[in-house]
Amino acid sequence: MAANYAWIKIVIGSGRVSPDVGDMLAKATFLSEPFTATMVHNHLRKTLPDGKKLEPLKTAA
């Protein structure tokens, strides 16, 4: 199934479990909690293809 969507990048975040080697697809990345909105934003900027831009993140109320 993943071969059908090779262009999709996956970002997983958790504070309870950490993936072992081989648990995630090669193109997937993992963020360990605690992380801030800024950390997620910066990670997504690195993950997105060149030329793509993120809209500003909304702050949680």
C-alpha positions, 0 to 999 in steps of 0.5 A: 500500500505504501508504494502507491503513495510514495510521495506522502511523507509521514511524521509521527509524534509520541511521548509514550512509545518510541519506534524500534528500528524497522517499525516505521517506513523509511521516509517516516520521521519521529518526534518525541514528546515533549515538543512545541508548535515551533519544533513541529513547524521547523520539522515540517519545513525540513520535511516539505519539498523545496518551494512549498511553504507552511502557513503560520500555525495557529496558537492553541487557546 
